[in-house]
Amino acid sequence: MQVGQYLHDRIGHYQQEVFGALLLDNQYRLIEFAELFFGTINSAAVHPRELVKKGLACNAAAVILAHNHPSGAAEPSTVDRMLTKRLVETLQLVDIRVIDHLVIGHGQWVSFADRG
């Protein structure tokens, strides 16, 4: 998956959690990749309001969310799943579709979309 490799190359090397989004137009073409939230070695505070603001400012129709796990394990946590659900619901309110959320580890990534 090219998107997974791109995101791995962009945020996989950070030693603190970084949460970002690929902002996409109506044809799912890349508008920009934004690193939005920076955290500690095991968490990052993600504010849905700021993601909505960025999406609207870019006139994004869709997003692919991503964050890294500095521990190297790409397995999503319960908190990751709850956050994804909350962001999907929030972005739906402003007609921005969440295509996927990738968790990036060392040399690997997990796609929420691939897991259903």
C-alpha positions as CSV (number, residue, x, y, z in Angstrom):
1,M,0.0,0.0,0.0
2,Q,1.6,3.2,-1.1
3,V,-0.3,5.4,1.4
4,G,1.0,3.2,4.3
5,Q,4.6,3.5,3.1
6,Y,4.3,7.3,2.5
7,L,2.9,7.8,6.1
8,H,5.6,5.4,7.5
9,D,8.3,7.6,5.8
10,R,6.7,10.8,7.1
11,I,5.9,10.0,10.7
12,G,7.3,6.5,11.5
13,H,10.7,7.9,12.7
14,Y,9.3,10.3,15.4
15,Q,10.1,9.4,19.0
16,Q,6.9,10.9,20.2
17,E,3.4,10.3,19.0
18,V,2.4,12.4,16.0
19,F,-1.2,12.5,14.7
20,G,-1.7,13.7,11.1
21,A,-4.1,13.6,8.2
22,L,-3.9,13.3,4.5
23,L,-6.5,15.9,3.3
24,L,-8.1,14.9,0.0
25,D,-10.3,16.5,-2.6
26,N,-13.5,15.1,-4.1
27,Q,-11.5,12.8,-6.4
28,Y,-9.4,11.6,-3.4
29,R,-6.3,13.5,-4.7
30,L,-3.9,14.8,-2.1
31,I,-4.4,18.4,-1.1
32,E,-1.8,18.2,1.7
33,F,-0.5,16.2,4.6
34,A,-0.8,18.0,7.9
35,E,0.9,17.0,11.1
36,L,-1.6,18.2,13.5
37,F,-0.9,17.0,17.1
38,F,2.4,16.1,18.8
39,G,2.4,14.2,22.1
40,T,4.6,12.1,24.3
41,I,6.2,8.7,23.9
42,N,2.8,7.0,24.3
43,S,0.0,9.5,23.7
44,A,-1.0,12.6,21.8
45,A,-4.1,14.8,22.6
46,V,-6.2,14.9,19.5
47,H,-8.8,17.7,19.3
48,P,-11.6,17.0,16.8
49,R,-12.3,20.7,16.5
50,E,-8.8,21.4,15.1
51,L,-9.1,18.6,12.6
52,V,-12.5,19.9,11.5
53,K,-11.0,23.4,11.1
54,K,-8.1,22.1,9.1
55,G,-10.4,20.0,6.8
56,L,-12.7,23.0,6.2
57,A,-9.8,25.4,5.6
58,C,-8.4,23.0,2.9
59,N,-11.9,22.4,1.5
60,A,-11.2,18.7,2.0
61,A,-13.9,16.1,1.0
62,A,-12.1,13.2,2.7
63,V,-9.2,12.4,5.0
64,I,-6.9,9.5,5.8
65,L,-5.9,9.8,9.5
66,A,-2.6,8.5,10.7
67,H,-0.5,8.4,13.9
68,N,2.6,6.6,14.9
69,H,3.4,4.4,17.8
70,P,6.9,5.2,18.9
71,S,7.1,1.8,20.7
72,G,7.2,0.2,17.3
73,A,4.1,-1.9,17.6
74,A,1.5,-0.9,15.1
75,E,-1.5,-2.7,16.8
76,P,-4.3,-0.1,17.5
77,S,-5.2,0.4,21.1
78,T,-8.7,0.6,22.5
79,V,-8.2,4.4,22.8
80,D,-7.2,4.5,19.1
81,R,-10.4,2.7,18.2
82,M,-12.6,5.0,20.3
83,L,-10.8,8.1,18.9
84,T,-11.3,6.9,15.4
85,K,-15.0,6.4,16.0
86,R,-15.3,9.9,17.5
87,L,-13.5,11.5,14.6
88,V,-15.6,9.7,12.0
89,E,-18.8,10.9,13.7
90,T,-17.5,14.4,14.1
91,L,-16.2,14.8,10.5
92,Q,-19.5,13.4,9.1
93,L,-21.3,16.4,10.5
94,V,-19.3,18.6,8.1
95,D,-19.4,16.2,5.2
96,I,-15.8,15.1,5.4
97,R,-15.4,11.4,4.9
98,V,-12.8,9.4,6.8
99,I,-11.3,6.9,4.3
100,D,-9.0,5.2,6.7
101,H,-6.9,5.5,9.9
102,L,-3.4,4.0,9.8
103,V,-1.4,3.3,12.9
104,I,2.3,3.4,12.0
105,G,4.9,1.2,13.8
106,H,8.5,0.4,13.0
107,G,8.5,-1.0,9.5
108,Q,4.8,-1.8,9.6
109,W,1.3,-0.2,9.7
110,V,-2.2,-1.3,10.5
111,S,-5.2,0.0,8.4
112,F,-8.5,0.4,10.2
113,A,-10.2,0.1,6.8
114,D,-8.5,-3.3,6.1
115,R,-9.8,-4.5,9.4
116,G,-13.3,-3.4,8.7
